[in-house]
Each structure stands twice: as structure tokens, then as C-alpha cells.
Amino acid sequence: MDPASQDINLNSPNKGLLSDTMTDVPVDTGTARTSISEGLTEAEEEELRSELTKVEEEIVTLRQVLAAKERHCGELKRKLGLTPLDGLKQNLSKSWHDVQVSNAYVKTSEKLGEWNEKVTQSELYLSASSTLEDWSEKLTHSEAYKKTQETLSQAGQKTSAALSNVGSAISRKLGDMSSFIEAALLRTPSLLGPVGSSGGKHW
């Protein structure tokens, strides 16, 4: 019997020991296919693999284009003098604008507006506002409030008068010093006497 055509007896004590002639037997790769390809014909599987290859190539191309666009964008920003901080500000502004125009933000704003209107028109709010106005009016017309205002006004007037007096005193001192200096300069030639041609004094 041809050794290549022999059936392997799994109960044999020699199982797992293949003869040299068995090493040249080709292995069927069809049994190694994953379960994903089960139920597909060979033509369908080949078509899917071809499409997968094309998609992967397109992804690589798009990544290369994106990298080139990012480099070009960076060069334009550099020429315009834009810093990364400027880009961050623009991104934040755009993000905030997107939030403001989003349906969730608009609905929330409308709901808050309705709540605010209901609160401001409620009896409790109107009563509290009226009470606060009464307290404010009573406070401004109270004797303690008036006395406090008068005290502060008098203190302000006294402070202004004191500052004015200090300024006047400083001005007088400066005027006295200026007069003294001028008088001293006028008396200096008479103290030094006539100066000769040699630059010395004559006694």
C-alpha cells in the first residue's frame, strides 16, 4: 500500500509520528479560513477582499492628503502671525457658537425664559419685591440713615478743607523759599567783590 494513501489510525501507539514521505504532502489551506468567509462563494470572497484593499488604499491616501493640508495650514498661520493661542480662541468661539445654535441650548434657554417669567409674575415674587421696596423706602427716610449721610458729608467737607489748607501751606513755603533764593543770588556779587581780568578778587 502506498504510504501517502494510508489512513492514519488515531488509536495507534505510533500516532503523531509521520514518516518522511508524509512531510511532502501539501496542506489544504481551505480548512484554515476563518468563519467570517463561511457561506460566501469564492467569487464573493474575492470581490470583498478586492474592495477591502481599495478602501485601505483610499484611507492611506486620505491620511497623506490630510497631513499635507495640515502642513499647508500651519505655514499659512505662520505667515499671518497667528499663534496656537489664536487658534485655541477661534476653536473655543466656534464651539461656543455651535452650542448656542444647538437645539438643546435653544430649548434650555426657552425653558429658562418661561421659568423666569413665571417666577417674576408669581405672587410670592411680587410680594417679596414689594416688601423690599418698603424696607428700602423706610431705611432711606429713617433718622439713622439721614444722620449717617450728614456725618459722611461733613467728613468729606472737612477732608477737602484740610487738603486745601495743606496745599496752600505748601505753596506758601515754596514761595518763601523761592524769594529767599532770589535774594541770596542778588547779594552774591556784592559779597564776592569785583573780579579782575586774571579772575582773582581785589581787596
Secondary structure by P-SEA (a helix, b strand, c coil): cccccccccccccccccccccccccccccccccccccccccaaaaaaaaaaaaaaaaaaaaaaaaaaaaaaaaaaaaaaacccaaaaaaaaaaaaaaaaaacaaaaaaaaaaaaaaaaaaacaaaaaaaaaaaaaaaaaaacaaaaaaaaaaaaaaaaaaaaaaaaaaaaaaaaaaaaaaaaaaaaacccccccccccccccc
